[in-house]
Amino acid sequence: MPKTIAILNQKGGSGKTTIATNLAHALTLDGHVVVLADADPQGSLRDWHDAGKELGVPVIGIDRESSISGVDGIVGDADFLIIDGAPQIAKLSAACVRVADLVLIPVQPSPYDVWACADLVDLINARREVTGGKPAAAFVISRAIQNTKLSTEVAAVLRQYALPVLKSYTTQRVVYPTTAAEGQTVFADSAFGPAASEINAIKNEVLEMLNDPIRKGRPAGVSGERRRA
């Protein structure tokens, strides 16, 4: 059974697809077998796949609730299934939460984006109440402006929702949209560049959360300063 990571946020422009594609490629480069699933009716993930070269990350479309429920039977012996979720809180999103081992919530560091997560957090908490804490869930800051402190915004998230926030995050870099337009990831630009370092840092925290059942139930530490690549 693959470990299933659902990347969800009902607010458009949160960076879901960017994190899904780059995280999937990072795991593949480590030797894992990864399948990407596009549960967004807009089909951004499938457009990305069609635009690019083969990266060893197959993409499947799952536009129905029943398809998500049976997706484990589709992905075969994959190590990870990463779902790029629907942008609305609807049956598709609820189905993604049900099958996920980990839900990542990309959120830009602004109060408006934080407030927009309320319904999704309620959905996750309702699921956790009947499953003894599954799925694990965490915010990941997306498109942060470099050289600014995030501690105020992150602390506000924790006070309102009591969910962990990954210490690692993505910043506003031209390489993210330019590589996406070519159906590539930041690793095609430079495997050792700053954007690749951001994605690898997120990957490492994700793996830690999936392998550490104790951490799943407690907020992670918050850092206002980014560690150097």
N, C-alpha and C positions, 0 to 999 in steps of 0.2 A: 504494500500500500504506500503510495507516495505521500510525502508531507505536503499538505495543501496550504498555500498562502493566498489569501484573498486580499486584494488591494482595492479598497472601497472609499468612496466619498461622493455624496450626492451633489456636491458643488462642482460645476465644470471648471476646467483649468487648474485643477489641484495638483497635477503632475502624476496622475495614476499610471498612465501608459508609459511615461518616461521611466518611472521607477520599475514598472513591471518588466519592460524590455531589457533595461540595463542590469537589473538584478538577475534576471534569467541568464543573460550572457555571462555575467560574473560567475555564477554557479556552474555553468557549462565549461568555462575555462578551467575550473577546478576539477573537472572530470566527472561531474554529476550529469545524469540524464534528466533534462528538464522539458516539460511541455507547458506552453502558454495557452491559456483559454480566454477567448474574447467573449465576455458576457455583456458587453456594451453594445446596444443596438446601433450606435453610430459606426461601429466597426473600425475604430482607429487602429487597433492592434493588427487586424487583418490587412488594412491599408499599408501599415508599416512593413509587414511581412512581404506583401506583394511588390513593394518598391525596392526591396533590397536583395542582397546576395545571401546565399545559404549560410547561416551562422550555427547550424546544428541545433536550432531551437524550433521545433514544429509548433504551428499555431492551429488551434481548432476553434470553431465557433459554437457557443452554447447559448442560444437565445431563448431557451425555454426553461422553466423551472424543473421540468422532468429531466431535461438533459443534464442539468447541474447535479441533480440527485444521483444520476447514474454515471457520472463522469469517470469515477475510479475504474470502471470496466473498460473505458476507452483508452486510457493513457498507458496501459500495459505495465511494464517494469520500470517506469520512470521513478526517479528519486524524489522529484519535486514537481508539483503542479502549481502554477502561478496563475491566478484568475484576475483579469482586469475587469472589475465589476461595473455594473450599470450605474449611471449617474443619479438615479432617483431611488428613494426608499420605496421599494415595491417588492413583488414576489421574487424577482430575480435576486435582489440584494439579500433578502431573507434566506433564500436557498444557498447563496454563497456563504453566509455566516454559518449555516447548519453544517456544511461540509468542511469548513476551514479548521485547520489546526492553529493558524495564526491569522489575524486580521490586521493589516497595516492601513492606517488612515493618513494619507498625505494631507498636509494642511500648510498653507502659506502663513507666515508669521504676521497675521493681522487679526484684530478682534472679530471682523466680519466672517472670516473663514473659520475661526474657532466656533463662533455661535452657530454656524451652519451645520456643525457636526452633531448637534444635540439628538436628532432623531436616530441617527446611526448608532450613537453610543447607547441610547435606550434599547435599540434592537439587540445589540451585542450583550448588554447586561441581562436582558430578558432571557436570552439563550443560555447564558452562563448560569443563571439561577436554576435551570432545569437539567444541567449537565455537569454540575459540580465544578464549574469554572472554565469549561471549554467553550469557545476557543480563547487562546491567549490573544491579547490585543494591545496595540501600541500606536501612538502618533509618530509620524516621521515628518519633520519640517522640510518643506519643499520650496525651492526657489528663494532661499534667503538671500538678502543683499549682503555682499561681503563687507567685512570690517564693521559690522554692526552687532550689538549685543542682543541675544535672543532671550535672555533670562526673564524679562518681564512678561513676554508673550507666553513662554513655556510655563512659567509659574501660574499664569492665569488658566491655562489648559488644565493643569493638575488640580488647581483649586476647584474648578467647575466640574470636572469629569472623573478625577481620581484614576486616570489611566496613565501608564508609563509613556514617556517620551524618549525616543531613541536619542542618544548623545550625538550620533552622526546625522548628517542632513545634506541635502543638495543645495547648491547656491546658484544664483543666476549666472549662467555661462552660455556663451553663444554655441559652444560645442554640443550642447544637448539638443536644441532644435535642428542644427545643421546636420548632425549625424542621423537624427530621426528621419529627416526628409529623404535621406538616401537609403532608408531601411537598415541602418547600421546602429551601433551603440558607441559610447564614448571610448570603448576599448579599440575601435577601429582607428580613432584619431591618435591615441597614445595609451598604451597599456600601463604607463607609469606616470601619466599626467595627473593634474589635480582633480579633474572630474572622475577619472578612474579610481583615484584614491577615495573620493567621497562614496562611490558606489561600493567599493570593497569594504569600507568601514561599515556601511549599512548592512552588507551581506554578513559580516562577522557578527554583528549584534543580532541579526535575524537567526542565524545558526545557534547562537547562545540561547536565545529565547526558546527555540524549538527543542533544545536538548536539556534545558534547565527547568524542570517543573516547578521548583520553588519560586523562581523569578517570575513565572507567569502570573502569580497572584499578588505581586507587590510592585509599587511604582519604582521605575528605574531612577537613578540619579540624573540630575539635570546640570548641564554645563553651559554657561554662557559664552565660553570660549572654545573655538574649534582646535582640536589637536593638530599639530603640524603633520603634513604628509611626509 
